[in-house]
């Protein structure tokens, strides 16, 4: 059974930091491209950052220079370090796993809430 379990969300003030984690089980983690998505109330889910199976990273423009995605294949865990948080970063953040060779093997976590407010 495949599970992606996010953690680390919470309520912070603007300018503060959070580190999200996504613990994966039931998959060969190193064979998956991993990503973080987010969905704010009333908006569509959007891609935040990706980390391919070989470690290449990409970010949406709005988080470049503030967020860092990383992975630890030994721990089957994906991370998202979020610095200088803004109110517009408020959303539910989801972890995504996409097998590097098969578009049919796609998995999602349940999401973790991030709220940035003074």
C-alpha positions in Angstrom: 0.0 0.0 0.0 1.4 3.3 -1.1 1.4 6.2 1.4 2.6 9.7 1.2 2.3 11.4 4.6 2.9 15.2 4.9 3.8 16.9 8.1 5.2 20.2 9.3 2.4 22.6 8.4 1.1 25.2 10.8 0.3 28.8 11.5 3.2 31.3 11.2 3.6 35.0 10.9 4.8 36.7 7.6 8.5 36.4 7.3 8.8 33.2 9.3 9.8 29.7 8.1 8.4 26.2 8.0 9.8 22.9 6.8 7.4 20.4 5.3 8.2 16.7 5.2 6.6 14.0 3.1 7.3 10.4 4.2 6.8 7.8 1.5 6.1 4.1 1.9 5.2 1.4 -0.4 7.2 2.7 -3.4 10.7 2.6 -4.6 11.3 6.3 -3.6 14.4 6.8 -5.7 12.5 5.8 -8.9 10.0 8.7 -8.5 10.0 12.3 -9.5 8.6 14.1 -6.4 6.8 17.4 -6.1 5.0 19.8 -3.8 1.7 21.3 -4.9 -0.6 23.7 -3.1 -4.2 24.7 -3.2 -5.6 27.9 -1.7 -9.3 28.3 -0.9 -11.2 28.9 -4.1 -8.2 28.4 -6.3 -6.9 25.5 -8.4 -4.1 23.3 -7.2 -0.8 24.6 -8.4 2.7 23.2 -8.7 5.2 24.7 -6.3 8.4 22.8 -6.7 9.7 19.5 -8.2 12.7 17.3 -7.6 13.3 14.6 -10.2 14.6 11.2 -9.4 18.1 12.4 -10.3 17.8 15.5 -8.1 17.1 18.2 -10.6 14.9 20.9 -9.0 12.4 23.4 -10.4 10.2 26.1 -8.8 7.3 28.2 -9.6 8.5 31.8 -10.0 6.6 33.1 -6.9 8.7 30.9 -4.5 12.1 31.1 -6.2 14.7 32.2 -3.7 12.4 31.5 -0.7 11.6 27.8 -1.0 14.0 24.8 -1.3 12.9 21.4 -2.2 15.1 18.4 -1.3 14.9 14.7 -1.0 16.6 12.0 1.1 16.4 8.7 -0.7 17.8 6.8 2.2 14.9 8.0 4.4 12.2 7.9 1.6 11.4 11.5 2.5 10.8 14.7 0.5 11.2 18.1 2.1 10.2 21.7 1.4 12.0 24.4 3.3 9.9 27.6 3.2 11.5 30.8 4.2 10.2 34.4 4.2 6.6 33.2 4.1 3.9 35.5 2.8 0.2 35.5 3.4 -0.3 34.5 -0.2 1.6 31.2 0.6 -1.4 30.2 2.7 -2.7 26.9 1.3 -3.0 23.2 1.7 0.3 21.7 0.6 0.3 18.3 -1.1 3.1 15.9 -1.8 3.1 14.1 -5.2 5.0 11.1 -6.5 5.3 10.4 -10.2 7.2 7.3 -11.4 10.0 8.4 -13.8 9.0 5.7 -16.3 5.2 5.4 -16.0 2.6 8.1 -16.1 0.1 5.7 -14.6 2.0 5.5 -11.3 1.0 8.8 -9.6 0.3 9.2 -5.9 -0.8 12.0 -3.6 -0.6 12.7 0.0 -3.5 14.0 2.1 -2.1 17.5 2.5 -0.9 19.7 5.3 -2.3 23.2 6.0 0.1 26.2 5.9 -1.4 29.5 7.2 0.6 32.7 7.1 -1.1 35.5 9.0 -0.2 38.2 11.4 
